[in-house]
Amino acid sequence: MTPRQMTSEHKEAMAAGRAEGRAVKAYLDALDEHRPRRGRQRTTESIRRRLAAIETEAKATSSLRRLQLLQERRDLEVELETKAGARTDPETLEGDFAKVAQAYGERKGITYPTWREMGVSAEVLARAGITRGS
């Protein structure tokens, strides 16, 4: 039995589907990352102050408390890197999302209410051509 060869059209369709999936995923991930969180948010400056306090406190404390402080320091350093890193703003991804969301949603059977539940605004869905009745 010989293996079947994919046509170039099939390969192009698969590549287009992967590109659409990446655009949708990037936009939804950015929406989730920027979703308002409960409670007071830490600023870069407050994280730096806490890191300095940890350094001071870790020098004059028991081994168990120092262990906890060192872990807190690592967690704060990761948070600081995340805040300082190149976070993507959802608005920069909206255009790519709007171009592919309708075709992606139709192919995957994703309805308007599901997009809305994921946090996609009605305005972005309208730009993508996705309506309540579609």
N, C-alpha and C positions, 0 to 999 in steps of 0.2 A: 504494500500500500504506500503510495507516494504522498508526502505531505502537501496540503493545498497551499498555494501561494496567495497572499493577500493582494488585492488590487491596489493600485496607487490611490484610487478614490477612497477605498476603505481605510487606508493608512492616513490619508488627509482628514477624513471624518473623525478618526480616533484622536488624532493630534488636536483637532479643533475642539473636541469634547474635553480633552485634558486641559486645554488652555481656558475654556469656559469654566471648568471646575476650579482651576486655580484662582481665577478672577473672583468667583463667587466666594470661595473659602477665604481669600485675603480680605474681602470686604466684611464678611460676617465676623471674622476674627478681630478686625479692627473695631467693629461695633461693640463686640464683647469687651475688648480691652478698655474702651472709653466709656463703658456703661457706668453711670454714677453708682458709687458704693456707699453703704451706710456708714455713719460715723464720721469723725473728723479725719481728714486726709493728712498724711504726713508730707511735709515738704522736703526738698533736698536739704535745706538748711537744718531742719529739725533732725533729720537722719544723721547729718554730720555732727550735730551737738551730742546726740546719743552715742555715737561712735567714740567721741572724745571722752565722754563720761564712762563708757565701758573700759577704755584703756586705763583710766585712773582707778576705777573700782577694782579691776582685775588684779592689780598689783598688790592690793591689801585685803585679800579675801581668802576664804577657804578653797580647797581644791574643787569641791563639788560646785560651789557658786562660780568659781572661775570657769569651770567646764560649761556651765549654762551661759555665762557671759560670752565665752568664745563662740558658742553656737549662735547666740543672738547677734554677735558682730558679723559672722558670716552671712546670716540671713539679711542683715541690714546692708551689707556690701552688695549682695545680689540685687536687693531692691533699689539701691542707689544706681547701680549699673543699668538697671532696667529703665529707671527714670531718666538717666542721662543718655541712654542709647537712642538710636534712631527709631523712635516709635512712629508708626505710620498713622497718619490722621485719616479717619474714614472718608473725609471729603475728597482726598486725593485719589481714593479708590472708587468713588461713586461712578465716575465716567466709565471705567472699565466694566464695573458691575452692570450699569444700565445698558451697556451694549450687548451683554450676553445673557442677562437674567431671564428674559422672556423665552429664548430658545432652550436654555438650560432647564427652566421650570417646566416647560411643556414636555421636554424629553424625559424628565424625572418624575412628572406628575405632581409638582409642587404648586399648591394653590395660593391665592392671594392671602387668605387668613394665616396660612403657615408662614409666609414671608413676614407678615406683620408681627406674628408671635415671636419671630426671631429678632425683631427690633428694626426691621427695614421700614423706613418712613413711607407714608402714602405718596409723598412727593417723588421720592426716588423710584418707587414702583410705577408711578405714572410716567416718569421719564423713560423707564424701561419698557413701557407699553403693556404693563400688567395691570389689569383692572379687576374690580370685584367680580365681574361677570365672566372673566376669562378663565 
